[in-house]
Amino acid sequence: MDREAFVYKITEIIFKHFGQYGTESVKQCVRELVKVLEPQKDVLEGAGERENKDTAIITVFGESKPGIVAGITGVLAEHNVDITDITQTLLGKNFAMIIIVDLSMCTVNFTELKEILSKKGEDLGVAVFSQHQELFKSMHRI
């Protein structure tokens, strides 16, 4: 699957569940994402030197409006989080963004970063989900 189709498929899954913010909906969304992402392990793990880094996947979705990318990436920059890959797309008025980040120089622990990003998402009117790469690896093993 090429990169554009990959991003479209992820976006399609997220928006399939977009109207429901309940815990079960989010869990189902993550399960489906993992099924799609599993064949794309090279995208998640990076190539060569990025393989051993402390990596996370951040997914952002909601109604499109100015400032979403700036708001989320601003939080990452503020906490010294390096963006190793980023993609975004629009489906009508709906916005989706996937960011793969290197946490090795992050100034806060991952739990704190997740909370900060989630709060920023609320301020921006979007949902933000942050998953450590180890979660994807563990789910793949199950």
Phi, psi and omega per residue, in radians:
M1 nan 2.266 3.130
D2 -1.317 2.932 -3.037
R3 -1.031 -0.739 -3.119
E4 -1.110 -0.766 3.114
A5 -1.145 -0.666 3.102
F6 -1.030 -0.881 -3.140
V7 -1.118 -0.736 3.133
Y8 -1.057 -0.763 -3.124
K9 -1.098 -0.766 3.105
I10 -1.075 -0.809 -3.135
T11 -1.066 -0.756 3.125
E12 -1.009 -0.766 3.138
I13 -1.137 -0.791 -3.131
I14 -1.038 -0.820 -3.088
F15 -1.289 -0.350 3.026
K16 -1.075 -0.563 -3.117
H17 -1.848 0.048 -2.996
F18 -0.987 -0.690 -3.073
G19 -1.214 -0.196 -3.086
Q20 -2.069 1.978 -3.138
Y21 -1.652 0.131 -3.106
G22 -1.156 2.772 -3.113
T23 -0.993 -0.777 -3.123
E24 -1.098 -0.664 3.110
S25 -1.103 -0.763 3.126
V26 -1.106 -0.761 3.120
K27 -1.044 -0.763 3.134
Q28 -1.112 -0.709 3.115
C29 -1.048 -0.792 3.131
V30 -1.106 -0.747 3.111
R31 -0.999 -0.798 -3.130
E32 -1.178 -0.678 3.096
L33 -1.049 -0.759 -3.138
V34 -1.061 -0.714 3.110
K35 -1.056 -0.687 3.131
V36 -1.299 -0.705 -3.057
L37 -1.294 -0.511 -3.069
E38 -0.908 -0.810 3.102
P39 -1.212 -0.207 -3.100
Q40 -1.839 0.580 -3.068
K41 -0.952 -0.574 -3.141
D42 -1.095 -0.564 3.105
V43 -1.222 -0.753 -3.120
L44 -1.242 -0.703 -3.052
E45 -1.498 -0.343 -3.099
G46 1.383 3.105 -3.119
A47 -1.922 2.600 3.007
G48 0.847 -1.881 -3.011
E49 -1.161 -0.355 -3.114
R50 -1.455 -0.227 -3.037
E51 -0.984 -0.680 -3.024
N52 -1.659 0.085 -3.108
K53 -1.374 2.794 3.060
D54 -1.345 1.801 -2.956
T55 -1.989 2.535 3.052
A56 -2.386 2.763 3.101
I57 -2.046 2.169 -3.128
I58 -1.989 2.203 3.132
T59 -2.020 2.293 -3.118
V60 -2.193 2.302 3.041
F61 -2.631 2.656 -3.134
G62 2.879 -2.974 3.118
E63 -1.247 2.330 -3.098
S64 -1.147 2.384 3.067
K65 -2.838 2.760 3.137
P66 -1.092 2.505 3.008
G67 1.734 -0.123 -3.102
I68 -1.128 -0.929 -3.114
V69 -1.057 -0.814 -3.130
A70 -1.072 -0.724 -3.124
G71 -1.120 -0.840 -3.097
I72 -1.237 -0.827 -3.128
T73 -1.187 -0.477 3.064
G74 -1.114 -0.726 3.080
V75 -1.081 -0.762 3.140
L76 -1.079 -0.788 3.133
A77 -1.099 -0.728 -3.135
E78 -1.023 -0.527 -3.107
H79 -1.866 0.327 3.042
N80 1.038 0.679 3.104
V81 -1.687 2.205 -3.102
D82 -1.569 2.199 3.076
I83 -1.463 2.082 3.137
T84 -1.722 -0.358 3.070
D85 -2.785 2.466 3.132
I86 -2.577 2.428 3.072
T87 -2.558 2.596 3.109
Q88 -2.488 2.766 3.122
T89 -2.702 2.832 3.065
L90 -2.120 2.399 2.975
L91 -2.139 1.686 -3.019
G92 1.154 -2.153 3.113
K93 -1.591 0.001 -3.082
N94 -1.626 2.354 -3.096
F95 -1.915 2.451 3.032
A96 -2.433 2.459 3.134
M97 -2.473 2.419 3.060
I98 -2.135 2.221 -3.123
I99 -2.187 2.241 3.022
I100 -1.822 2.222 -3.016
V101 -2.213 2.687 3.028
D102 -1.765 2.089 -3.080
L103 -1.672 0.047 -2.994
S104 -1.056 -0.433 3.138
M105 -1.948 0.192 -3.089
C106 -1.072 2.419 -3.070
T107 -1.509 -0.081 3.071
V108 -2.295 2.845 3.110
N109 -1.308 2.902 -3.021
F110 -1.088 -0.673 3.130
T111 -1.064 -0.768 3.107
E112 -1.111 -0.754 3.133
L113 -1.055 -0.762 3.105
K114 -1.005 -0.775 -3.132
E115 -1.134 -0.743 3.134
I116 -1.103 -0.788 3.130
L117 -1.133 -0.705 3.128
S118 -1.099 -0.750 3.112
K119 -1.112 -0.755 3.112
K120 -1.081 -0.705 3.088
G121 -1.039 -0.767 3.092
E122 -1.036 -0.778 3.127
D123 -1.048 -0.620 -3.116
L124 -1.534 -0.155 -3.125
G125 1.370 0.500 3.104
V126 -2.249 2.813 3.063
A127 -1.637 2.372 3.128
V128 -2.187 2.176 3.097
F129 -2.113 2.217 -3.119
S130 -2.063 2.214 -3.140
Q131 -2.267 2.281 3.075
H132 -1.236 2.544 -3.126
Q133 -0.992 -0.565 -3.137
E134 -1.049 -0.575 3.094
L135 -1.074 -0.779 3.127
F136 -1.099 -0.715 3.119
K137 -1.116 -0.766 -3.140
S138 -1.117 -0.760 3.141
M139 -1.127 -0.565 3.117
H140 -1.174 -0.589 -3.111
R141 -1.275 -0.453 -3.059
I142 -1.290 nan nan
